[in-house]
Amino acid sequence: MALKDIVIKQEYRSFHDDIVKDFYIPILKQSVIYKRAVGYFSSNVLNQIADGIVALANNNGNIQLVASPFLSDDDIEAIKKGYELRNIMKQAIIREMHEVKNPFEEKRLNILANLIADDVLDIKIAYIETRSSMSMYHEKMGIIADKEENTIAFSGSMNESQNALMNNYEVIDVWCSWKSEEQSNKVNGKNIAFTSIWNDTEPNIRIVDFPELKQEILDRYKRTAIRNYSFLEIGEFEQPTEEIINKSWFKKPDNYPNYFEYQLQAMNVWKEHGYRGIFDMATGTGKTLTALGALELLCNELNNHIGIIIVCPYQHLIEQWVEDIMAYGVTPLICYSAYDWKKQFKYALSDYACGATTNFCIITTNDTLASMYFQNEVDKLSRNICIVVDEAHNFGAKRQLECMKDVYSYRLALSATLERRYDDYGTNKLFEFFGEKCINYTLEDAIGNDKLTPYYYYPIPVYFEEDELNEYNELTEKILKIFLNSKKESGKLPKIAEILLIKRAKLVSAARGKLKALYEIISKEYINDDHILVYCGATTIENSSYREGVADIDERRQIDIVVDMLGNDLGMRVSKFTSEEDSKERKRIKVDFSEGDMLKVLVAIRCLDEGMNIPGIKTAFILASSTNPKEYIQRRGRVLRKAKGKQFAKIYDFITLPRNLDEEIHTNKFLNSEYSLIRREYERMEDFAKLAENSSEIIKLKDKITTFYKLYYNGGKDYGI
């Protein structure tokens, strides 16, 4: 029997086809050559290519695997600086090789290690190199040929483990050399491309042969020698079906702790309200798990006949959600720019709409959800759709408001601060769409019930230097003129005013006195401490020009100065933590920080505002003096998460004031703009102090500020800007 005797389709979709049974195993049984490019290298890759290769080994076949190491920003920077490429790549690969988790995996990896030892499986490492940079090779394609040189080529998003194929929505395109001239040309093109890559002749793609990598695999995973592969059957290293098929969709893992009473109450109220409502819960009190528990209730009610769309404002939140969703037995389709998602997304929705499948789970970003492509496909749906929106206060923006559609029968909003500042319209629309609050679990509740740690609050007054104060007042005067004119004309603030407001906020965040005060406090009191966070000057998470993964030049300037000051001047072990680091790098940083030996200080911007979970923070220095309650409540919540050995947290908040409280002012009044700044900073200080363990200690500073500005303020009109 040859490959051309097998019925092979041009396209396989995992919700319609059993790709392992119908495609993979039948063709590998008849094959002698298997060439595969799989993207990133990890020991999971070895698991993924296992299905069916025993049959190929029995045919005295040969397997060629091309993969890419996952290189962190530090790895790439080291390579640019001239450090030895092979050693850096080797260490990157070894980082991705996990320990054996269970007997099934042990047997499977032992077989694959034997295939390497017997020269059946060969592995080469690829990366992309240009004149100005290097990056990872991440193509997915395969070529399979039999003894008669009948050849199949395929490409697509397919992950080859049976577990992934049964849980993910996967699509592959297939071409056969014997079917037509067009398909034969396609197969030849794929084969030539792979051969060129394998032989290191493809432009810009470099290949490294790693004998030591193969030895590392043997040392880690080879348990016993296999003398005769003909005695093995594929079933011997297939994971048993009952282990990989979920008994229920969205089911809390047995090893997870029981829900708290307030979480159960929120779920039940959501159910009573027809599965619509808002979870208004303080940061760090388990909104995500409460939402997943609520989805479990809904799925049980509908016998798992439900389409679920989960929406997050930023990509780093999706990473955290996916981990929790998968723990609940569901592998979501991830939809945003870093993934090739559109084809799978369209099939998933169309199959559900026509009844070919009973459910789907998609997770996406606010921006992707609002895209025309996404919305056009959603508009075709009509039955049992649930939308879950994390950090739902962001959903009150105009572009997101347009996504609030009747197609969503079931709705859940999550937020610690749902009410939108200065936007009653957006706030009201959120309540109209999602419904009532099912729970209002405040920061005070969380601290009082021992769900978050108590904290000590230390406001640190810093003062504008003369040029900073002059610039602040000039900017405020310009903003006020625009504000008054636009209010008369349309009631809306134009773009130029937003630009000036952002510029002014940067001036407050980056006041020069903050760095001097930070240096003095850390050098005297914290130079030998660990688990320290320094939060730098992101102006606002509502900045409409913000692009995720791209830091503003002023933000980079401040964070670089702080890193240099703490790392070089004070000799502390410090790392940046921003949205520019990819997910794997952030995970590594979080592990190092939690251990506290290799990394003492995180210097962060923006990505700690919403959702990021780093519970080990004990002392926080907040340089970014946001006056928006939504933002500073988020930042406080990050710091108060409970962690082992953490009895309380300390928060140093750098309060920007226009003039020195201890110096005599040579004027008989403040400008209105100065008063407005004092008022906004004072309100934040009051809010922080109210729940602090040392609230009584802050009264003296509050009285001093009050007396000072009452003495000099001229009683002019405050426009709230």
N, C-alpha and C positions, 0 to 999 in steps of 0.2 A: 504493500500500500504506500502511495506517495502523497505529498501535500495536495496535489491537484485532485485527488480522489475525495478530499474532505470538503464538505459544504462550508464555505467561508463567506461571511457577509462583508460588505464594505464598511460597515459601521456597527460598533457594539456599544450599547448603553446599559449600565449596570442595573437599572430598574426594570429593563426589559429582558436582559440576557444574563445568564450565569457565565461570566467571562472566563472564569477558571475552567468550568466544565465544557462549555461550548466552543471556546477558542483556544485557550492557552494549553491545556493538557493534551488535547488531540493533536495539535500541530507539533508540539515538542516530542511526542512519542514517535513521530516520523522523521525527526530532524537530526542533523549532524553538526549544524553550525547555528550558534545563537550569539548575535552581537547586540549589545544593549548599552544605551546611554541613559543614565538614570538621574542626573542632577547631583544633588549633594551626597557626599559619602557619609555613611554612618553604619554601625553594625546592623541597624534596621534595614539598610539596603541589602545586606546579605540575607536577611529574612525574606525580603520582598521578592528576590529573584528565585527563591527556592522552589516554588510550585512548578512541578513538571520536569525539573532538570535531572532527576534521577533517571527518567526514561531516556533523556538525551545522553546521559553518561553510559547507559546500557548499550547505546548505539555507537560507542566510542567517539562521541561527539566532542565539540570544543566550544567553550563559552568565553567571550571577550566582553569585559565590563569597563566602561569609562564613567568616572564619577568626578565630582569636584569637592575639594575641602571647603568647609565653612571658615572663611577668614574674617576675623573681627577687624574693626578699624585699627586697633593697636597692631595686629599682624601686618596689615597692609602698610601702615606707617613705618614699621620696622623694616619691611622689605625695601621701601623707598629710601630709607636711610642706609641701605647697603648690607643689612644683616643677611646671613646665609639663608637663601630661599628654601632649600630642601629641608633644613632643620625646622624652620617656622611652619612649613606645610605639614611636616610629619607630626609636630606637636598639635596642630589644629585637627588633624585626622584622629589622633589618639584620643583627644578630648571628646570626640563624638562616638567612641566605642564603649557602649554601656556593658555592665555586668549581666551575666545570664540571670533571667528572672524566674524561670520555671522549668520543669523537666521537658516540656514540649520544646521550648526554645533551646535548651541544652542539646537535645537530639538533633534538631534542625541545624544549629550552628556547627555541631560536630561533623555532620555530613558535608556541609559547605567547606569547612576547613580541610577535610580530606580531599575534596575536589581540587582545592588549591594545591595541596601537597602532591597530588597525582597529575598536576599540570592539565587538568580538565578545565579549570576556571582560572583565567588570568585577569588581573586588575591593573588599570593604569589611571593616573590622576591627571585631570585637565584643569587649566585655568585660561582666562582670556587676558592677553597682554597687548596694550597699545603703546604708542610713544609717551602718552601722558599719564597712563594709569594701568592698573590691573584689576580684574574682577573675576567673579566665579562663573564657570561654565554651567549652564543650567538647562540644557536641552534634554527632551525625553523622546527617544525613538528606539526602534528595534528592528533587526533583520534576522529572519529565520530561514534556513535552507535545508533541503533534504539531499540524499545521495544522488538524485537525478538532477540536481541543481535547480529544481523548482524553488522559487524564493518568494517570501512574503516580507513586506515592509509595513510597519505600523508606527503611528505617532499619536500623541495626545497626552492627557493628564493622568493616565492610568498608574495607580500604585498597585503593585502586583501581589501583595499578600491577600490571602482569602478574606482575612478580617476586613481590610480596607475595601475590598470589592463588594462585600456584602453590606457594609454600612455607609460607604460614600456613594455619591452620585458621580460615576465616572463615564467618560466617553473616549473611544479610540477610533481612529480612521485606519483602514486596512487596504493595501494594494497587493495584488498577486501577479507575478511575472507572466503567467500563462494565459491570463484572461483577455488582455487586449494590448495593443501597442502602447496606448496611453498609460495603462497601469504598469506595463513593463518598463517604460521610460521612468516612471515615478520610482519604481523599485531600484532601478539602476542608479538613479540620482541619489537616493538615500544610502545605497551601498557604497557608492563612490565617496560620499561625504563622510561616512563612518570610517572607511579605510584611510582617507586622508587625515582624519583626526587621530586615528590609532597610530599611524606612522609619523605623526608630528609634522605633516606637510601642509596643514590647513592654515591659511593666513590668520594671524592674531590669536590662534588657539595653540597653546603650548601643552605638551604631554610630558609627564614625569613618570618613569618606571621606578617603583618603590619595592625592591626586594625585602627591605626591612619591614614594610607594611604587611606584606604577606606573612612574614615570620611572626609579626605581632598578632595577626589573626590566628595563626597556628598555636602560639603560646597561650592565647586567651581561651580559645574555643575548642581545640582538638582534645577529645577525651579518649577515644579508642580508635584504632585503625580499622578501615573498611577495605577488605581484600577483594570483595566481589560485589559490585553494585547490582548485579542481576538478582541478588537475594532480597533487595530492598523494593518495596512498593511505595508508590506516592503517598498512600494513606498513612504510612509510618511516620511521616513528618508533616502531615496536614493537621492543623489544630482541630480537635473534635468540634463538630458543628454546634453542639449544645453549649460550648464554651464561648462562642463568638456571636451567636444570635441573641439579641437582647430579649429577655422575657417580657419586658414592658418598656414603652417609650417614655422617657423622662421619669426615671425611678431613682430615688435617693440611694446612694451606695450604702451597703450595710456597715461599712467602717466609718461613716460620717456620724458625728454626734447628733443627738436628737435636737429638733428645733426648739428654740426658746418659746415661751408662752406668747410673747408679743408677736413673734413671727407667725405662729399658728393662727393667732387672732387676725392678723392682716390677711392671710390666705383665705380664711373663712368669710371675712367681710367682703373680700373681692368676689368670692363665689356667690354670696347672698345678693350682691349688686349686679348679678348677671355677668360676671367675669369682666367687669369694667371698673377702673378706679386708679388711685394713686397711692403709692407707698412713699410717704414722706418720712424718711428715716435718716438719722444722723449718720454722717460718714463713719464707716468702721463698724456698723451694727448689723451687717449681713444682708444688705439689700439684694445682692445677687442670688444668694442661696434661698432667700425668701421668695424671690421671683421664680426660681426653678421649682421650688415646692408648689407654688401656685400653678405653674404649668403642668405639674404632675396631676394636680386635682382636675384641671381642665381636660387633660388627655384621658384620664380615667372616665370622666363624664362622657366624652365623645368616642370612647373606645379607640383612641389613637387616630381617629379620622380628622386630622387637623393640619393646616399649614401654618407654620410659625415663622415670623420675621422679627429678628432681634436687631435693634439699631443702637449704635454707640457713636459718640461724637468723634472719637479718635481711634486710630489703628491700634495703639498700645492697649486700649481697653478690650478690643476684640481678642487679643492674645490671651488675656486673663479669662474672658468669658468662655472662649473655646475650651480651655482646660477644664473648667467647671462643667460645661455642657457635656463634654465627653465622659466625665466622671458619672454623669447621670444617664449614660448609656446611649447617647446620641452624637453622631458625627455631623456637624453642620457644614453646609456649603458656605465657604467664606467668599464674600463678594466685595472687593475693592481693588484699587489700581495695581497692587502688587501681585495679583492673581489673574490668570486667564480664566475668567469666571462666566462670561456672557453666554457661551453656548450651553454649558451645564445648567445655568440659571434658567434659560429659556425652556430647555427640555424638562427641568424639574417642575416648573410651573404649568407647562402645557400638559404634561402627563397627569399632574394632579387635577387640573381643570377637567380633563376628559374622563377621569376615573381610573386611569391605568395604574395609578399609585394612590395610596391612602393617606400619605403624609409627607411633609418636607420640613426641614429646618434650615433657615438661611440667616446668616449674621452679616451685617453690613455697616457702613459708616453713614452719618448724616448726609454727607455730600453725594455718595453713591446712590442712596435711597432717593434723593431729590433729582437725580439725573433723568433725562427724558427716556433713555432706554429702559431703565428700571421701572419707571412709572407706567410706560406703555404696556409692559408685560403684566404688571399688577392690575391694571385696568381690565384685563381679560378674565380675572378671577371672580368667582361669585359665591363660594361656599366655605364656611368654617375657616376663616383666616384670623389669626391673632397677631397683633403687633405689640412688642415690648420695647419701650424706649428708655435707655439708660441715660442718666443725667438729663432728664427731660426738660429742664429749664431752657436748654439750648433749642428745644423744638419750638419755642415761641417765636423764633425768627421768621421773617416773611417766607423764605424759600422752603422751610420745613412746614410751615402752616399749610402750604399748598399740598402737602403729602397726606394730610389728615382726611381720609376718604371713608365713605360708607362701607366699602368692601371689607373693612376690618370689623368683624362682628364682635371680637373680643379685644380688649385694650388694657394695657398696663403701663403706667408711667412710674419711673423710679427717680427720686431726687432727694437730696438733703435740703435743697433750697429752691422749691418750685417757683415761688413768686419772683417775677422778673422786675428788676429795679428800673424805675421810670418807664415801665411798659405795661400799663394796666390792660391794654388791648391784647397783647400777647399772652399775658397771664390768664385773662378771662377765656381766651380761645382754648388754652390748655385744659382748663376745667370743663369747658363745654364739650370737648372731644373725649377726654378720658373719664370724666365723672368725678365723684367725690373722693376725698381722702379716706382710704381704708385704715390708715394708721398715721399718727403724727407722733413719732418717737424722737424726741429732741435730744440735743447734746447733753442737756442737764439730766434727762432721764437715763441716758446711756452711762454717764459718769456715776450717777447715784445708784444704778443697778449693777455696777461693776462690769459693764460691757466695754467701757473705755477707761483709760487710766486717768487719775487726777493729774493736775498740772499746776506748775508755778509760772507766773507771768511776770516778765521784767521788761517794761517799756523803757527804751533807751532814747532820750531826746537827742536829735541831731539837727543842726541849723544850716540853712542856706548861707553860702558865702555871698558876698555882695552882688557879684555878676549873675549868680544863679537866681537870686531874688528878683533882680531887675528883669531877667528873661522870663521868669514865671509871671510877673505882673504884666509884662508886655503881651505875652501869649493870652493871658486871661482877658485882657482888654479887647484883643482881636476876636476871641471866642464870643465875648459878650455882645459885640456889635453884630456878629453874624446871627447869634441866638435871637436877639431882639428883632432883627429884620425878617428872619425866616419864620419866626412865630407869627408875625403880622401877615405874612404872605400865605404860608401853607401849613404851619404848625409842625413842620418836620425840620430836623437839623440836616443841613446839606453835608456832602462828603468832605468839603474843605474844613468844616468845623470838627468832624471826626479826626481828621489828620492832625489838626492843632491840639485837640484833646489828648491824642496819643503822644504827641511830642511833649506836652506838658506832663503827662503821667510818667514818661521816661525820665524827665528832669527830676521829678520827685523820687522815683525809684533809685536813680543813680546819683543822688546828692553825695558830693565828695566826702562829707563828714562821716558817712556810714562806714566806709572802708577803714578810716582811722579808728573809729570806735570798735569795729569788729576785730581789728588787729590787737587792740589793747586788751579787750576782754578775753579773747582766746589765748593770747600769749601769757597772760597772767593766771588764768583759771582752768583752761581746758586743753593745754598743749599735749598732755599725756592721756587725754580721754579718748573714747571711741564712740561709735554710733551717733555721730554728729551730722546734722543736716544744715547746710547754708543755702537758703533759697534766694536766688538772684532775681534781677529785674525784668521779668516778663510783665508787660504793661497791663494787658487784660486778655482773658481768654475769649472775649467777645469781639476782639479786633477783627473786622471783616476782611482785612488783607492778610491775615495769618494763614500760612501754609504749613501743614504738619510736616515735620522732618526738616524744616528749614528755619534756622534760628535767625532772628533779626540781628543786624550788625551791632546795635547798641547792647543787646542782650549778650552776644558773644564777647563783646569787649569787657563787660563787667565780670562775666563768669571766668574769662581768661585771667583777669587781674586777680580775682579771688583764688583761683587754683594756683597761680604763680606765688602769691603771697603765703598761702598756707603750705604749699608743697615745697617751694624752694627757700623762702625766707624762714619759715618755722619748722621745716623738716617733717611735716606730717604726711601720712599716707592718704592721698586724696584722689578722687576720681570725679569727672563730670558725670552728670546723669540728666540727659536731655532727650527730646524727641528725635534727635538726629542719630542716636545709637539704635541699631537694629535690635530685634527681639532677643536674639541669642546673646548679644553683648550685654543687654540690660539684665538678663537672667544671671549671667556670670557676675556682674557687678553686685546684684542683690545678694547672691550667695556669699561673696567675699565680705560685703558689708555686714551681713547678719553674723558671720563668724567673728568679725571684729579684730582679727590679727593682721591680715594683709591690707585691709582697707579701713581707715578710721573715719574719714569724712566724705560725704557726698555733697557736691556742689551742683544744685539743680536749678532748672528753669522750666516752667510751664507744665511739663508732663506730670508733676505732682499735684496739679490743681484738681484733676478729676480722675478718680478711680484707681490710681496706681497704689499698690499695696506694698509698703515697706514698713512692717510693724516694729522693727528693731530700733527706730529713731528714739533716742532719749533726750537729746538737746537740739533744739532748732533755733537758728538765727535767721530771721525773716527780714531780708534787705528790701524785698519788693513790697513796698508799703501800699498795697491795694486798699482802696476805700470802699470797694464793692463788697457788701456782706456775703454775697454768694461765693466770692473768691476766697476771702479770708476764712470763712467757715470751712470751705473745702481744705484749705491748707492746714488749719488747726486739726481737723479730723485725721489727716494723714499722720500727724505727730502723736495722736492719742491712742492709736491702735495698740492693743495689748500684745505683749511678747514675753517670753520666758525671762525671768529675772528683772523685769521692768516694773517697778513699783509706782513710778510717777514720771512725768516728762517736764522739761523746762523749755519755755518759749521766750526768746529774746526778740522783741518787736521794735524795730528802729523807726521811731516816730519823727517824721520830718516837720519841722516848725520853721516859720519864716525868719524868726529872730531869736537871739539868745535870751533865755529867760533871766539870766544872771547879769545881763548888761543893761545899762541905762539907755533908753531909746531917745534919740535926739529928734523927736517928732511928737506932735500932740495927737496923732491918730494913726491907725492902721488903714491900709487900703482895703476895700471890700474883698478883693481877691485873697489877701492874707488871712482875713477872718474866715473865709470859706475853707481854706486849706486847714486852718487850726480846727475848725468845727468837724471836718471829715476825719481827720486824724484822731481827734478827741473821741468821736463816736466809736471808732474801732477799738481804741484803748479801753473805753468803758465796757464794751461788749466782751472783750477778752477778760478784763479784770473781774467781771461779775461772777464767773464760775471758777476763778482761780483760787487755789488754796491760800494764797497770800494777798487776797483782795484788800485787806485793811492796810497793807504796806503801800498800796498805790495811791491812797487818798491824798497823801502829802503832795505828790506830783500833780494830781488832778486839780487840787486847790491852787497850786502855784500857776498852772496854765490858766485857770479860770480868772484868777486875780489879775494876771498879766494882761490878758486880752481885754478884760473889762476896763482896765486902766487906760488902754490906748485906742480901743476900737471906737470909731466915730458914729456908730449906729446907723450906717447906711443900709441899703437894701441888699439882701442876700438872694441871688438868683439860683442858688443851688449848683453853681458850676465853679 
